[in-house]
């Protein structure tokens, strides 16, 4: 580790990646992380007591000096991430699954500089997401919609460790929506977020998100009740509409708009209504390819607005494009159809430790 640079802890959960045939993807993750320009990175692997050859694979990487790993039972992905945060030595932490990778080798250095310059608590940015069917789409942040949908991928964020500790880490009772809950809590408690403008990470969308929609919706209900019950009198009917159609009572939206700069009030309201209308069209099975582009500071005012790290701002976004995908994964706003996407962004020729057979 070099003096003068805050440590960044990258946390990766694993489980039986040999049996799942993810060793090549994991090798890409490790190889590209090792090539990052930033000098002070610690990589922490939290393995869920794998029963195949994963532990030996991890030991070989550890012997090569690539990372530290811990193999023990856990209750799920977010429990593993919490264990990683608590073991982290870094001032900042970020998260990559075993089949994700940073394709921008300057990204960690640039995000640390952004956090330091703004004294911010977290960054958020754009990433590529690999769909289970094999195509790739760009997931652009939609921070004005943070209370309706997951506004960006967790892998495209970096956090102060102390901020996560102060908030009690991820709520690990959630299997899918703990990141949605965490980001919502950070905005509601007015932690400082700052936008990192580059597309820098490629993550993989799990097929389970398509197969477990009932649980996702149930967890979303719990997130809303947990975070909004002191802001507005919620009923089952109101919460159902919030979950199914992103339809929020106007008085609640007015209160939530206060967590953004006053000059962004109209933009926030417009973005929330656009999301609601898009969800209505998606629920009706209508094509939303031609939906209007979400309101941004650039296209609303015609000029860039200086960012305030005390509140997230809305960066330039791509149009929301796929009704079918929106129905399948209701918490992700920007999922285009596969016809317009490149087939693969994965680097080739992964590197493994020499002594791993």
N, C-alpha and C positions, 0 to 999 in steps of 0.2 A: 504494500500500500504506500502511496506517495503522500507526503505531508501537504496540507493546504487544500486538499480536495475532500469534500464530504463523502463518506462511504454510501454507496447505493446497494441495497440488498434486493436481489431478484429472487423471488420465491416461486418454486415449481412443485406442484403436487404430482405424485406418480402412483400407479397401481397396476401391476402385472403388464407392463408395457411390452414385454417379450411375447407373451401369449397374444396380445392385441396387435402384434406386428407393427409396433410404433418405434422400433429401435432406430430406424433411419431418420424419422422425423425428430426424435430426441437428439440424435447426433447433429442434425442441422441446427437445432436450438443451441446446443452447447458450443458448436463451432463458431457460429455467428456472434454469440454473446462474447466469446473469447476474443473476437476481432474488434469489439467496440473500441472506439478511440479513448473513452474515458478510463482513467487509470485505476480507480478505486471501486471496483465492483466485486461484491461477494455473491456467489450463487448458492442458494440453500435449497436442497431437495427434501421434501417431506413425503416419504413413501408410506403407503398404507399397508405395511406388513405384507408385501407381495410374496406370493407362494410359487412363482415361476422362477426364471433366471434373472429377474430384475435386480435383486439385491447384489448379485455378483457383478452385473453390468455396472451398477452404481459404484461398487467398490473399486472396480477397475478405473473408472473416471476419477474417483477420489484419489487413488494412488497416483494418477497422472497430474494431480494438482488442479483439477478443473472446478471442484466444488466440495462442499460439505453435505453429507446427507444423513437423515435419521429415518429409520424404518420402525414403525410402531402402529398399532391400531388407531384409527380415528373414526369419527362419526360421519365423515363426508368431506367434500372439497373445501368448504369454508372453515371447517374445523382444522383441516390441514393448513390452510392459509393463515389462520390465527396462530397456530403453533409456529409457523415460519416467522411471522411478525415478532412474536415474543422472543424468538431466538436471534433475531436480526441485530447486527451491530450498526447498521446504517442509519444515517440521519433521514434518508429517503428509502422508500420501498416501492417495488412494482411487482407485477405478477405475470408469469407466462406459463401456460400449460405445456405438457410435454410435446405437443404437436404444433406449437406456436413458434414464431421467430421474429426478431427485429431485422428488417431488411435495410434499414438506414443505420449505418455504422456510426454516425455522428449523433444519433438521437439522444442517447443517455447524457452525453456531455451537454448538449443544447438544452435539454429539459432541466438539468441541474442548474445551469446558468440562468434559465428563466425563473425558476423557483427562488433562487438566491437574489436575483435582481428585484423581484417583486415582493419578497418576503411572503410568498404565497404558501398555502397549505396543500395544494394539489394542482396538477396540470391535467388537461384533457385534450385529446387530439383525434385525428382521423386514422383509420386502419383498414386494411383489406381483410375480408372475412371469407373463408373457404366454406362453401355450402356443402352439406353431406352428399349432394349429387355431383360435386366435383367442380362446379363453376365458382368464380370469385366475384365478389362485389365490394364496393367501397362503402364503409360505414362512416359517414360524416357526423360530427356532433350536432345535436339538436337540443341545446341547453334550455331553450324556452319551453321545451316539452318534458322537462325533467320530472314533473309530477305525473305525467301520463304514460310515458314509456321509458325504457332504458335509453338515456340520451347519448351514450357512446359505449364502446366496448371497455370492459375493465382493463384489458391488456393495453389499451391506448392511454392509460392514466399512470401518474406517479404521485405518491403521497408522502407527506412528512410522517415518519413513524409516530412521533408524539401526538399528532392529530388523530391517528387511528387509535392509539392507546387511550386518549382522552374520551373518545366516543365508544369505547368498549369493543373495538374491533368489529368484525362481521358478526351478525346475528346468525349463529350456526344452526338455529332451528329451521332455517330456510334451506331447501336443497337447491333451488334455482334463483331465488329473488333476493339473496342477501346483498348482492352488489347494488341492485336497484334501491334497496332499503338504505344502504350505507350512503350512496350519493345523495339521496333525498335528505337524509339527516344532516349531511354536510352543508347543503344549501339552506335548509331551514334554520340551522344554527349559525349561518352567515360566515362560514369559513371562507378563506380567500382562494378562489379558483382562477387559473389563468390558462388561456388557450395556446396550445402549441400547434403551429399552423401546418406542419408537415405530416404527410402520410408516412408512417415509420414502422408499423408492425403488421404482421399477418397472423391472424388467429383462425382457429377451426371451430365451426359451429357444430356442437354435438347433435347427433341424430335424436337423442333423448328429448331435446327441446320440442321436437315435432311429435313425439310419441306420448308425451306426458302433459298435454295442454290443460287437462283438468286440474292437475296439481299446480301448474304455473298460475292459473287463474285464482285458485284458492289462496296461494301464497300472496298474490297481488292484493287480494281482499285484506289479508292480514296486515300487509305493509300499509295500506291506506288507513285502516282502523288504528294501527299503532301510531302513525305519524300525524293524522288529521283529527283524531277524536277530540282534542282540546281546542281545535280551531273552528269546528262546525259540527252541529248535531247530525250525525250520520245515521241513516236507516239502512236496512238490508236492500231496499229498492235503490237508494242513492248509490250505495257501494257497488251494486250489480251494474248499474249504468256506467259508473266510473271504470270498472274493469272491462266490460264488454264493448263499450263505445267511446271511451275517453270523454264521457259527458259529465262535467263537473258543475255543481250549483254555482250560479254567478257570484253570490256572496263569498263562497270559498275561493273562487278564482281571484276575486278582488283582494282577499287577504294574501293569497299566494303571490300575487303580482308585486307585493311590497318587498319581496326578497330579491328583486331586481332593481336596478336604478330607476328612478322616477321617470326619466325620459324614455325608458324602454317599456312603459306600461302598455301602450297600444300594440307594440310589437309582440309582447307576451300574449295579450288577449287574442290577437290575430293568429298567432302560431297555434294556440290551444284550440281555437275554433277550426282551423284548417285540419288539425289532427282529428278532431271529433268528426268532421265531415268525411274525412278519408276513411275512418273506421266504419262509419255508416255505409259508405259505398262498398267497403270490403265485406261487411257482414251481409250485404245484399247480393254479393257475388258479382258486383259490377267492376269493370275495368277502370283502374285509377291511374293508368299510365300517363294520362294528360293532366293530372292534378297540378295545381299551381305550386310553384317553388315556395318553400317556407320563407317567411319574412326574415331578412337578415339586416344587420346594421348597414351593410354596403348597399343592398338594393333598395332599402327603405329611405336612406338619407342621401345616397349618391356619393358618400365619402366615408373613409375609415374613421372610426371613433376610437379614441385612446382607451385602452383596456384598464379597467379598475379591478385589481385583484381581490377586492372585497366582495365582488359578485360576479358570477360567470356571465359571459356574453355569448351571443349567438354568432358563430362563424358562418362563412359561406357554406351552404349545404347543397347537395344534389337533390333533384326532384324525387318524391316518394312514388314508387313506380309499380308495385306488384300487389294486387288484391289478394291473390292466392297465397303468396308468402306472408302478407300481413295477417291473414287469418291464422296461418299456421304458427307464426311466432309473433304474438300480439304485442310484445314488449320491445320490439326492434323496429324503428320507424323507417329505415332506408334499405329496403331489400328489393333490388331490381330483378327482372327476369333474366334467365341464364343465356338467352339468345344474344344479348349484347355484351357478354362478358368474356374475357380471355379464359382459356381452359385451365391454366395453371400458372401460379407465380412461385412455385417451390424451386429453390436452388437444387442443383444436381450434385452427385458425388459427395454424399455425407462422409464425415470423418469420424471414425471410431477409435477408441484406445487400441493400441497395437496388440495388447495381450487379451483382447476380447475375441472369442471365437464364436 
